[in-house]
Amino acid sequence: MKPQLVIFGILVIGYIIYNLFFQIQDDKINTIFNIIYASVIFAYISFMAYSLLKKMKK
């Protein structure tokens, strides 16, 4: 479970760093990129929950 938490932390830190320093100037593209990045983060959260439930079942 620890490697999954490290990857999750890297994703969150990458999201924060992008929003602080590397934003795209076009607002529409920036919003689309933020939505896609947040969707990836939430998908990874669901993957972690699924793998945890699968381990608990065994």
ABEGO torsion letter per residue (X at the ends): XAAAAAAAAAAAAAAAAAAAAABBABAAAAAAAAAAAAAAAAAAAAAAAAAAAAAAAX
